[in-house]
């Protein structure tokens, strides 16, 4: 006899297959994947901006702050259009911010190595992680386009691992649902 959980395990199995497919595409075609994600983000901003603009105009008699909603919607539309016009540049911008973040975190780890009294086992790791973070951040900032591709490939590897994990769990759930 098949119980109610059978359907949810089938969905998990399908989710795993889609994750593996996405991961494979990300690894084989990181540029296309990145542009696709940027376009998806731009369309989301555009749709949200349009809905917010319409909502603010419809409620201008009821809401005292309708003009700030209108401005927010207009900015969303504008940013969405800019990203659609140059999706590669938008992706590189986000990657540069990640590089700056990595450098700041690295500097925090290096400072903590000198300023904090850490256990002897942990202290060297602060310096190693700090130096690696600063170097990786610097490399990302110097060449954001190539760094972007590496990050997309890492996302692809993660997606494949997640997909395999989902399929294994779905298989276990399928077997337990059937018996």
FITOR-123286 format. One record per residue (C-alpha): chain; x, y, z. Coordinates in steps of 0.05 Angstrom, whole numbers, plus 5000, padded with zeros to 4 digits. Layout:
N
@chain A&xx X&yy Y&zz Z
...
//
This chain:
179
@chain A&xx 5000&yy 5000&zz 5000
@chain A&xx 5026&yy 5069&zz 4982
@chain A&xx 5014&yy 5123&zz 5034
@chain A&xx 5007&yy 5199&zz 5030
@chain A&xx 5081&yy 5211&zz 5037
@chain A&xx 5095&yy 5179&zz 4969
@chain A&xx 5079&yy 5244&zz 4933
@chain A&xx 5126&yy 5286&zz 4974
@chain A&xx 5183&yy 5237&zz 4961
@chain A&xx 5170&yy 5241&zz 4886
@chain A&xx 5174&yy 5317&zz 4890
@chain A&xx 5240&yy 5311&zz 4928
@chain A&xx 5267&yy 5264&zz 4875
@chain A&xx 5247&yy 5312&zz 4820
@chain A&xx 5278&yy 5370&zz 4859
@chain A&xx 5343&yy 5330&zz 4863
@chain A&xx 5343&yy 5318&zz 4788
@chain A&xx 5331&yy 5392&zz 4774
@chain A&xx 5387&yy 5412&zz 4822
@chain A&xx 5435&yy 5364&zz 4788
@chain A&xx 5414&yy 5392&zz 4720
@chain A&xx 5424&yy 5464&zz 4744
@chain A&xx 5491&yy 5446&zz 4775
@chain A&xx 5515&yy 5413&zz 4711
@chain A&xx 5494&yy 5473&zz 4669
@chain A&xx 5528&yy 5520&zz 4718
@chain A&xx 5593&yy 5481&zz 4714
@chain A&xx 5593&yy 5472&zz 4639
@chain A&xx 5566&yy 5541&zz 4621
@chain A&xx 5581&yy 5590&zz 4679
@chain A&xx 5575&yy 5652&zz 4635
@chain A&xx 5505&yy 5634&zz 4612
@chain A&xx 5484&yy 5615&zz 4682
@chain A&xx 5509&yy 5681&zz 4710
@chain A&xx 5474&yy 5722&zz 4656
@chain A&xx 5411&yy 5681&zz 4668
@chain A&xx 5413&yy 5696&zz 4743
@chain A&xx 5425&yy 5770&zz 4729
@chain A&xx 5366&yy 5773&zz 4680
@chain A&xx 5322&yy 5736&zz 4731
@chain A&xx 5341&yy 5787&zz 4784
@chain A&xx 5328&yy 5845&zz 4736
@chain A&xx 5259&yy 5818&zz 4718
@chain A&xx 5243&yy 5809&zz 4792
@chain A&xx 5263&yy 5882&zz 4806
@chain A&xx 5223&yy 5906&zz 4746
@chain A&xx 5160&yy 5868&zz 4765
@chain A&xx 5166&yy 5891&zz 4838
@chain A&xx 5178&yy 5963&zz 4816
@chain A&xx 5118&yy 5963&zz 4770
@chain A&xx 5073&yy 5932&zz 4824
@chain A&xx 5097&yy 5981&zz 4876
@chain A&xx 5088&yy 6040&zz 4829
@chain A&xx 5016&yy 6019&zz 4812
@chain A&xx 5001&yy 6006&zz 4885
@chain A&xx 5028&yy 6074&zz 4906
@chain A&xx 4987&yy 6110&zz 4853
@chain A&xx 4924&yy 6073&zz 4871
@chain A&xx 4932&yy 6088&zz 4945
@chain A&xx 4956&yy 6160&zz 4941
@chain A&xx 4892&yy 6186&zz 4973
@chain A&xx 4896&yy 6136&zz 5031
@chain A&xx 4970&yy 6134&zz 5046
@chain A&xx 5009&yy 6196&zz 5067
@chain A&xx 5075&yy 6164&zz 5045
@chain A&xx 5052&yy 6143&zz 4975
@chain A&xx 5105&yy 6186&zz 4943
@chain A&xx 5161&yy 6147&zz 4977
@chain A&xx 5129&yy 6082&zz 4951
@chain A&xx 5126&yy 6113&zz 4882
@chain A&xx 5200&yy 6132&zz 4886
@chain A&xx 5219&yy 6062&zz 4910
@chain A&xx 5179&yy 6031&zz 4852
@chain A&xx 5211&yy 6078&zz 4802
@chain A&xx 5281&yy 6062&zz 4828
@chain A&xx 5265&yy 5987&zz 4823
@chain A&xx 5243&yy 5996&zz 4751
@chain A&xx 5304&yy 6037&zz 4734
@chain A&xx 5353&yy 5987&zz 4765
@chain A&xx 5316&yy 5930&zz 4731
@chain A&xx 5323&yy 5964&zz 4663
@chain A&xx 5397&yy 5979&zz 4675
@chain A&xx 5412&yy 5906&zz 4694
@chain A&xx 5373&yy 5881&zz 4634
@chain A&xx 5414&yy 5927&zz 4590
@chain A&xx 5481&yy 5902&zz 4619
@chain A&xx 5472&yy 5838&zz 4659
@chain A&xx 5547&yy 5822&zz 4658
@chain A&xx 5564&yy 5888&zz 4692
@chain A&xx 5512&yy 5878&zz 4746
@chain A&xx 5540&yy 5810&zz 4763
@chain A&xx 5611&yy 5837&zz 4765
@chain A&xx 5588&yy 5892&zz 4813
@chain A&xx 5559&yy 5841&zz 4862
@chain A&xx 5623&yy 5800&zz 4858
@chain A&xx 5665&yy 5862&zz 4873
@chain A&xx 5623&yy 5874&zz 4935
@chain A&xx 5636&yy 5801&zz 4955
@chain A&xx 5711&yy 5813&zz 4945
@chain A&xx 5710&yy 5875&zz 4989
@chain A&xx 5671&yy 5836&zz 5042
@chain A&xx 5722&yy 5780&zz 5040
@chain A&xx 5779&yy 5830&zz 5049
@chain A&xx 5744&yy 5863&zz 5109
@chain A&xx 5731&yy 5796&zz 5142
@chain A&xx 5803&yy 5776&zz 5129
@chain A&xx 5828&yy 5840&zz 5162
@chain A&xx 5783&yy 5827&zz 5222
@chain A&xx 5813&yy 5758&zz 5230
@chain A&xx 5884&yy 5785&zz 5224
@chain A&xx 5870&yy 5840&zz 5276
@chain A&xx 5838&yy 5788&zz 5322
@chain A&xx 5902&yy 5747&zz 5317
@chain A&xx 5942&yy 5804&zz 5346
@chain A&xx 5890&yy 5836&zz 5393
@chain A&xx 5852&yy 5778&zz 5424
@chain A&xx 5879&yy 5726&zz 5472
@chain A&xx 5857&yy 5664&zz 5435
@chain A&xx 5873&yy 5592&zz 5453
@chain A&xx 5938&yy 5568&zz 5422
@chain A&xx 5902&yy 5517&zz 5378
@chain A&xx 5855&yy 5569&zz 5347
@chain A&xx 5903&yy 5628&zz 5341
@chain A&xx 5941&yy 5605&zz 5278
@chain A&xx 5876&yy 5592&zz 5242
@chain A&xx 5856&yy 5664&zz 5251
@chain A&xx 5919&yy 5687&zz 5215
@chain A&xx 5912&yy 5634&zz 5160
@chain A&xx 5839&yy 5649&zz 5148
@chain A&xx 5852&yy 5724&zz 5151
@chain A&xx 5908&yy 5721&zz 5100
@chain A&xx 5869&yy 5675&zz 5053
@chain A&xx 5807&yy 5720&zz 5057
@chain A&xx 5847&yy 5782&zz 5041
@chain A&xx 5882&yy 5748&zz 4982
@chain A&xx 5817&yy 5718&zz 4955
@chain A&xx 5782&yy 5785&zz 4962
@chain A&xx 5839&yy 5820&zz 4926
@chain A&xx 5838&yy 5769&zz 4869
@chain A&xx 5762&yy 5777&zz 4863
@chain A&xx 5768&yy 5853&zz 4859
@chain A&xx 5824&yy 5850&zz 4807
@chain A&xx 5786&yy 5805&zz 4760
@chain A&xx 5711&yy 5803&zz 4778
@chain A&xx 5690&yy 5770&zz 4712
@chain A&xx 5735&yy 5709&zz 4721
@chain A&xx 5719&yy 5706&zz 4796
@chain A&xx 5645&yy 5706&zz 4779
@chain A&xx 5654&yy 5644&zz 4736
@chain A&xx 5691&yy 5608&zz 4792
@chain A&xx 5635&yy 5625&zz 4841
@chain A&xx 5583&yy 5600&zz 4792
@chain A&xx 5622&yy 5535&zz 4784
@chain A&xx 5624&yy 5528&zz 4860
@chain A&xx 5549&yy 5540&zz 4863
@chain A&xx 5542&yy 5486&zz 4809
@chain A&xx 5582&yy 5436&zz 4850
@chain A&xx 5539&yy 5452&zz 4911
@chain A&xx 5476&yy 5443&zz 4870
@chain A&xx 5499&yy 5374&zz 4845
@chain A&xx 5515&yy 5353&zz 4916
@chain A&xx 5447&yy 5378&zz 4940
@chain A&xx 5413&yy 5342&zz 4883
@chain A&xx 5448&yy 5276&zz 4899
@chain A&xx 5430&yy 5284&zz 4972
@chain A&xx 5357&yy 5298&zz 4954
@chain A&xx 5353&yy 5237&zz 4909
@chain A&xx 5383&yy 5192&zz 4963
@chain A&xx 5334&yy 5218&zz 5014
@chain A&xx 5277&yy 5212&zz 4965
@chain A&xx 5296&yy 5140&zz 4951
@chain A&xx 5297&yy 5125&zz 5026
@chain A&xx 5229&yy 5159&zz 5034
@chain A&xx 5201&yy 5122&zz 4975
@chain A&xx 5222&yy 5055&zz 5004
@chain A&xx 5193&yy 5072&zz 5073
@chain A&xx 5128&yy 5098&zz 5042
@chain A&xx 5118&yy 5034&zz 5002
@chain A&xx 5128&yy 4987&zz 5060
//
